[in-house]
Amino acid sequence: MKKLFLLFLILFSFQNTFSQIYDPVSFTTLVKETGQNSYTLSITAQIDKGWHMYSQKVPANGPMPTSFVFAKSKNYTTKGGVIEPNGHEIDDPIFNMRIKLFETKAVFTQKIERKNNDAFKVNATIEFMVCNDQSCLPPSEREFVFEIPKGAAEEQSKITETVQRDTVITQKEDTVAAVIPVKTEMRKDSVSVEKNAAKNEQNIWNIFLLSFLGGLAALLTPCVFPMIPMTVSFFTKQSKNKAAGIRNAILYGWFIIIIYVALGTLVTTIFGADALNALATNVIFNLVFFVLLVVFAISFLGAFEIVLPSSWLTKVDNKSQKSGVIGIFFMALALAIVSFSCTGPIVGTLLVQSASQGGLAPIIGMLGFSLAIALPFTLFAAFPGWMNSLPKSGGWLNSVKVVLGFLELALAFKFLSNADLVLQLHLLERETFLAIWIAIFAALTFYLFGKIQLSHDSPVTHLSVGRLSFGIVVLAFTIYLIPGLWGAPLQWISGFPPPKQYSESPNGIGTTVSSNTAAAILPEGAEEGPNGITVFRDYDLGLAYAKKVNKPVMLDFTGFACVNCRKMEERVWPDPQVLSQLNNDVVVISLYVDDKRPLEENEQVVSKITGKKLKYIGQKWSEFQILKYKTNAQPYYVLVDHKGENLNQPTAYNPDIAFYTNWLKEGVRNFR
């Protein structure tokens, strides 16, 4: 799925509606010979006054960047990426970030090198978004064909220029309604932007904190912990004085940070700062990382060790014998390689989690992890006396690895659950998921209490206070999970297990509702949703029922693998006031944008966004949300009347129960 499904965040609203179709950008193309067998292809965008388009690189959660695709061919190769003009940067009040954009005119160039003397064509596509001070248009796609002449010298000197005004794939006559914005106040939209920015900042801090804690956990593994006194002792003995030792230890710590941050940067560079985020509901992504985390868990439990080739360590170790800064760098690199069997699974898990977040999260995650690893080496070098307070190495280090293995195994099933939810296979329903977690944490409890021992463990002759305390916490958590099998909400872990309605017994094990009773309660085409709320999964059926009972509609744009959607359903919707309103005052239509069930053949129309045929139900609702409401965030709630007109300002994830209650009351009041 293309980037625009996650990057298309149109957050600006305005008062008037328009009936014309906007087409503020026209393009010209140019082919110019720049050397023997070398050509420069130019695409010039002429932008109407008052409009602008964006750079190829924009911050995470910003507007859709301009992007280019040049078709692969045996006749030529591209040299480097597309070069864009300087443009200018502004503090965009709509997206609340600093963004580079282009006005009036923008020339993009791509260099190619021909492989033969035959005449050929270069097919290229540009995707872009244009905005003015009042609105943004849906993403557009244009296609270009550059004709390269034969390689004869007299023909190579020619410069051909063609002017095109291609059909805008996403803007046809029947999309005018989708471009019309909702009638809301600009002030409210600005507040929404600020909330989104604050939420993104909070997510980044969460990734940093989680990664820092992961680094602290890695410190307590048998691959890293024994290295602290050894390394600090080396610096204090080899340095001419205490100041030199501290300086070298600080350099050592900085190099540890640089190595791991470089890893996060590499992940972000390879996959793209924002493309990672698009993988969150991808079935293959979730299945691959399920397998990956299971392998990590089995490794931590002692079945085998994940190690890098020994030749790498030999080469790095030889270079670490050099004096000076270079030697210190290779010592830090040697630590990363030696400790990989313990830190690799933790680093891999953190990268998986931060990849789901997208943006710069992998870099921030590795910064937090490496900072936790580097701090002890620096601090103990500055204050060697502190090392006397460190516990001695022993069997407890392996116990830490085993505990991490259990936690990795529990996390793995979250990814498997995501894939099952998206495919709607019902193989890992809520009861099964909770039963697996109960079994995992029960086994961990027995392990901590010394009732289970693995092959690499030392005999447990007594329980330390710390081990006993942690065992009690895990036991309490295990007991807390058990009522979930009978329908308890389990708010501590809301968003992790499948929702209550995705279960064998939505009302809890041992409680059933007869088919006759259910048929009598539920309207035709409806089903029981979260918290027993009657919901429709089809827009037309839900709207028809709303007209019949004369109630407004609440559109619930959601996703099977959407964690924040589950949090709203499990923390906000059960509130008595909210639940009463959802049951009695509105008709809820839940539209799952990641529903992978195939569309009926007569519904498989060409997308007005991508130009490709829609295959799945989720694609249909995703396109509807993007075109109609100019956002793709989930959860996203809209109260509408029977004509589909908004009754108040739509809202997104907001766990404030009072706000949600007042928002529902306002929409119902406006409907009446």
N, C-alpha and C positions, 0 to 999 in steps of 0.2 A: 504494500500500500504506500502511496507516495507521501512525501513529507507533509504536504499541505493538510492531510487529515489530522495532524497534530499541531501544526504551526499556524493554522488559519484561525486567528483569534481577533475578530472584529469587535472591538469593545466600545465604539463610538456611536452615539444615537443622536437623532435630531428630530425637529418638529414637523417638517413639511414632507409631503409625498410627491413623487415625480412620476410622470408617465413615459418619459423618453428613455431610450436605451443609450447608455453612455459608451463611447468608444474613444477615449482621450489619447490613445497612443497609436501612432502609425510607424511603420518600419521601412527602411531601405537597406539593401544588402550590397556589398562591394567585394569583388575578388581582385586581389592585387598580387602580382609576382614580386617577391622580395629577394630572390636569389635563385641559384640553380636548383630546380626541383622544389623550391620553397614558395609558399603562398601565405598571404594573410587574408583571412575571411573577416569581414567587418559587418556588424549589424548595428545600424544607427536607429535609435528610438527617438522620434519626435513627439514630445510630450506637451499636451495642451496646457495653456496658462492656468495656474491654480492647482494642477495635479502633480503628483510625483510618484516615482517607483523606487524600489529599495535595492540596496546593495546585495551582492551574493552572500555576504556574511552579515547576519544580524544576531543579536543576543537571543538566548533561549527564551521561549514563550513570547517572542515578539511577532511582528508580521511575517508573512511568507516571503522569504528571500527570492531574488531573481535567480533562476537556475537554467543551465544549458545542457543539452544532450546532443552529442554528435554521433551519428550512427557509425558503427564499426564497418570497415571495408578493407578489402585486400588491395585497394588502389592507393591508400594513403594512411599515414599515421598522424595523430595530433601531437603537437609539441607543447608541453606545459598545459596550463589551464587557460580559461578565458580571462583576458585582461580587461578590467573595467576602468572607467574614468575616475578621477579623484572625487568628484561629487562634493558634498559637504555634510557635516554631522550636525545634528540638532538634538536637543533634549525634548524628545517627542512626548507631549502631554497625554496623548491617547494611550500609548503603550508604557508610559512612565519609565522610559529608558533612553539612553543615547543611541541614536541610529544614524547610519549613513544612508543618504538618499540622493536621487537625481531629479533635477527639474529642467524643463525646456528641451534639453537634448542630452543623450547619453550614447556613446559609441563603445561597443564591446568588440574585442578582436580575439581571434583564435588563429594560431599559426599551425600549418600542416605541412607535411613533406610527402611528395608523391613517390610511389614505389615503381611506377612504370611510365611509359610515354603515351598510354592510352588516354583518350578523353573520358572523363567520368563525372559523376555528380556527388556532391556532399549533402546529405540530408541532416538538417539540424532542427531542434525544437527548443523554444524558450518558454519557460513558465514564469509568470510574474504577477504582481498585484499592484494596483494603482489606487492611490487615495488622494483626497483633497482635505480641506480643513473641516469638512462636514461628514464625509462618509468614505468608505472603502468599497470597491467593487469586488465581486467574487474573483478568485484567481482565474487568469486567462492563459491560454496556450496557443502559440503560433508556430507554424511549421515553415521552414525555408528550404530552398534547393539552390545550392551554389553549383554552377557549371564550370568545370575546369577543362580548358581546351587541350588538344593534343600537345605532346611534348616538343614539337618542332620549334626551332629557335624563333622563326618569324611569328609564330602564333603565341609563344609564351610571353611576348612583350605586350600583348593586348591586355587591356583592363576592361572588364565588363561590369556594368552596373545595372541592377534591376531594382525597380520599386515595387513593393508589394503592399497591398492592404488585405491581408488574409482574413478569412472568416474567423471571428472570435468564437472558439468552440464553446465557451461557457456562457455566452450571452446571446441567447436567441429570443425571439418575440415572447415565448411562453415563460421566460424567466424574469420578466419585469416585476412581477409580484414578489419574487424572492429578493430583489434588490431593494425593495421598499423597506425602510427601517421601521422599527416599532416607535410609537410616540412616547418618548420618555424624556425626563429632564437631564440635561448634560451634567448637572451637579451629581446626580445619583450615579451616572456612569463613571465619573471620575473617582467616586468613592469605591466603586467596584474594581477599578484599575488598581487603586491603592491596596485594596484587600488582596488582589491576586499577587501583587508585587510582594506584599508582606508574607503571603503564604509560600511563595517561591523561596524567599529568604529563609523562612522557618524550615522548609524542607532541606535546604542546603546545610543549615546548622544541625539538623537531625542526622544527616549523612556524616557530617564531620564528627559529631559526638559518638555515633555508632562506630565509626571507623577508629576513633581514639580508644574506645573501650575494647575494640577488636585488637588493637595494638597492645594494650595492657594485657589482654588474655594471651597473646602470642609471647609476651615476655615471660610468662609463667610456664612455658613449655620446655621440655628437656633439650631442645635444639638451641634455645636462645639464652635462657637463664644462666647456665654455667659460663656463658661467654662474657657476662658482665664483669666478674672479678678478674678473669684472665685478661680481658682487653684493657681494663683500667690499670691493672698491674703492669702491663706492657708499657703503657704511656708514661706512667710515673717513674718506672725504672730506666726507660730508654731516653727520657727527656733530660736535658742538662739541669733544669731547675723546675720548680713547681709551676711557675708561670708558663713555661714551655709545654709542660704536660697538659695543663688546662687548655692551652691554645690548640694543641693537637687533638685533644678529646673533642673540643668544640667543632673543629674541622671534620672530625670523624662523624659526629652527629649530623652536621650539615650534609655530608656526602650521603649518609643513609637516607635523609629526607629527599635529596636530589634524585637518588636512584629510584625510589618508589614513586615520587611525583612524576618522573619521566615515564614510568610504566602507565600511570593514569593518563598522562598526556598522549601516549602512544595509542591507547584504547580509544580515546576521544577523537584523535586524528584519523585513525583507520576507519572508524564507523561513522564519524560525523558527530558534531556536538549535540545535534537534536534528533538524528535518525535513531539513536539508541532508544529514545523514549517511545518511538513507534512500535518497539518490539514487545511492549508490556503485555499486550493481549494476543501476541502471535503464538500460535500453537506450537510450531517447531521450536521457537525460542524457549518456551516453557518446558517442553519435553527434554530438550538438550540440557538445560540447566538442572532439571530434576535428576537426570542420569549423572551429571557432573557432581552435584552435591552428594548424591548417594556414594559415589566413588570416594569423594573427600571424606565422608563420614566413615566408610569402611577402613580407609587408611588411618584415620585417627583412632579407630577402635583396635588397631594393631594387626590387621590382616596383612598389610604390606606398607611400604613407605614409598611416597612419591618423591623421587630424587632427580636432580638434573645430572647430565653426563659428568662423570668424574674428571674427564679431560678438561672441562671448563674450570673446575676448581683448581686443578694442577696449574693451568696457565695463569689464572688470576692470583694464586698463592705465590707463584714465582715473582710476579710483578709487584706483589705487596711487600716484598723484601727490600724494594728500593726505598731510599730515604726521601724525605720531603713530602710535598703535597701529593705527588703522584702515588707514592707508596701508601699514604693514608687513604686515598680514594679506593685503591684496589683492596685494602683491608676491609673497607665498608662493603665493597662488592663481594668479597669473600664471605662476609657474614650473611649477606642476602642469599648466596648460593648454598652455604653450609646449612642454614636454617630453613631451607625451602621445604623440606619434608614436613615441617611444623607450620611455617608461615604461609606456604603455598595455598592450602585449603582455605585459610582465613582470608588471605588476599583475594583468592578467587571468589569467595562468597561475597565479600565487600564490593568487588567489581560487578558482580551480578546484580546486587541490590542497587548500586549507584547507576548502573547501566539502565535499569528500569526507570530511574529518575530522569536520566538524560542530561543534556546541557554539560556543564562543567563538573557535574557530580563525581565522575571517576577521578578527576584531578583533586577535588576537595577531599574525597574519601582517602586517597593515598597520602594526602598531606596529614590528615588526622592520624592515620595508622602509623606513618613513619615518625611523626612527632612523638608518639607514645613510645616507640622503640628507641629513638635517639636520646630522649631526655635522661634516662638512667645512666647511660654511658657518660654523658656530659656532667651530670650532677655528682656522680660518685668519683669522677676524676677530680672535680673541684674540691670535694670533701671526702677523701679516702676513708676517714674514720667511720663514715656511715655504713661502710660495707660490713662492719662487725655486727650490725643489726640485721643483716640479710639472713634468712633461713638457709640451712645447708641443703645442697642438692640431694635428692632422694626419690623414693617411689612416688611421692606426692606430685612430682612433675608429670609422670606418665598418667596419673589420675586426672590431671588437668586436660591432657589430650583426649582422654576417653570421654570426659564430660562434654568437651567441645564436639566430639563425634556424635554424641546423642543429640545435641542441639542442631548440628548440621543435618542430621537425618530428619528431625522434625520439620526444619525449614524446607527441606526438599519436597515434602508432600504439599506445600503451598503452591509450588510451581506445577506439580502434577494436577492439583485441584483446578488451577487456572485453565489448563488445557482442557480438562474434562468439562468445565463450565462453558467454555467457548463452543466446544463441539456438542454440548448437551447430550453426552453419552450416558450420564447417570451411573457411571462406574464408581465414582468416588463421591457419594452423596454425604450429607452432613454427618449422619450417624457413623458411617464408615471412617470418615476423616477423624472424627472425635475419638473413635475406638482406637485408631492407630496412634493418635497423640497420647491417649491415656496409657496405652501399652508401652510407648517409648518412655514417657516420664515415670511410669511405674518401675520400669527396668532401671532407669537412672536412679530412682530412689533406693532400690535394692542394692545397686552398685555403691552408692554413697554410704549406705549403712553396712557395707562389707559383706553382704549376702551373695553377691555375684562377683567373681574375679575372672579377669581375662589373662591370657598367656603371659603378657609382659608386666603384669602387676606384681608388686611386692606383697607378701602376706600382710593382712591388716590385723595387727594385734590389739589395737585400740583405736578409737575414733577421736580425732582432734576436735576442739571446740568449733573451729571453722567448718570442718567437714560435716559435723553433726548439725550445725546451724543451717548450712546450705541444704542438707538432706531434708530437714524439716520444712524448709521453704518449698522444695520441689514436691514433697509429699502433699503439702497444703494445696499447691497448684494442681496436682493430679486429682485430688478430691474435688477441687473446684470444677474441674472439667466434667465430672461424671453426671451432674444434673443436666448438662447440655443434651444428653441422650434422651431426656424426657421433656425437651423443649425449653430449658432455661436459656436466657438471652446471652449469657457469657460476655458481658461488655468489656472485660479485660482484654479479650482477644478479638473483639469485633472487627470484621474485615478479613480475618485469616481463614476461619472455616467457611465452607459454603453457606449461603443464607438458609434460613429455616425452611423456606418453601422448596428448597432444592434437597429434599430428603424423602426417605421412604414413608415416614410418618410426620408430616408437617406440624402436627400438634403434639409430637413427642411419642416415644415408644410406648405402646400399650394403649394409645388413644386412637380411635378410628372414627371416621364419619361415613355413614352408609352412602352409597352412590345415589340412592333416591333422595336422601336428605340434601346432599350436595347439589344435586340437579335442581331441587326446589329452591335452594338459597341463591345460587349463582345465576345471573342472567345469561342468555345465550351468547357464546363467544367469549365469556369472561372466565377467570380462574382465580383461585385463592392466592393472593400475593403475600408479601411480608406482613407479619402481625395479623394475619387473617383478613387483610384488606382485600376487597374485590377489585381486581385490576383487569384491564384489557391489554392485550399485546398487539392489537391491530388498531390503527388510527381511525379508519372508517367505521369499524364496528363500535368502537368506544364513543365516537362522536354521535352516531345514530342513537345509541342508548342514552346519551346525555340529553339529546333533544326530546326523547321520549319521556324522561323523568324531569325535564326542565332544570338541569343542574349545570354549573360550569364544568369545564374540563381542566384537569391538571395533567399537563404533559410531563412525564418523567423520563428524560433522556438518561439512560443508564447503561451499564455494561456488566456482563457476567463476571469479568475479572477486575471490576472497579472497586478498589478497597474503600474509597471515600463514600461510594454509594452504599456499601454495606454498613458503614459507620452511621450514616444518616438513618438508614432503615432500622438499625438496632439501638441507636441512642436517642434519636429525635422522634421518629414516628411512634414509638411505644408510649410516649407521654399521653396521658388521658385526654388532654384538650386537643392535641394534634391528631390522635387516633380517632377521636369523635368526629373531627372535621373531615378527615380523609374518608371515613366510613359513611358519613351522612350528608355532607355539604357539597362534595365534588365527586366527579367521576374520574378515576385515575387511569391514565393510559401510559403504561411503561413500554418504552421503545428501546430495545437493546441494540446498541450500535455495533456490537461484536457478535451478533447472532449469525452463526455460520450455516444455518439451514438454507438450502437452495430456494431461490424464488421460483414461483410458477413461471412457466415458459412465457406466458403473455405479459409478465411483469418484468422480464429481463430487458429493460430499455437501456439505451445508451446514456451514460452519465453526462450531465450538463457541466460537470466539473472536470473530469478526466478525459471524456470522449470515449471511454471504454464501456463495454456492456456491464451492467450490474448483475452479479451472480447470486449474491446472498441477501437475506433479509436485513442483516445488519448494515450492509452497504446502502440499502434503500433508506433506512432511518438516519444513518450518518449524513447522507447527502441532503435529506430533508432538513436536518438540524443546521447544517452549514449554510444552505441556500436561504432558508427561512429566517434563521436567527443569527447567522453570521458568527457562529462559534462552534467548537467541537468539544468543549469541556464537558466532562461528566463527573458528578451528577449535575444536571441542569434542569431547572423546574420552571414551567411556564403555565400561567393560568389564562385560559382563553375562553371566549364565548362560542356560540354555535356557528359563528362565521369564521372562526379561527383568529379573531382579533384579540390582542393582548388586553387583559383586564388590569394589569399593573406591571411593574418592573420585574422581569424574570430574575431568578436568583440561582446561585450555584451552591457549592458546599459551604454550609454555615451551621455548625453544631449548636448554635444559640437557640434554645427551644422557644424562648420568648419572641425572638425575631421571627422564627418560622410560623409561630401561631398568629402573630399580627399580620404577617404577609398573607396567610391564607384568609384571614378575616377580611382584609382589605380587598382581595380579589373577589370574594363571595359578595361583599357589600356592593362593589362596583357592578357586578353582574345583575343584581336585583334592582 
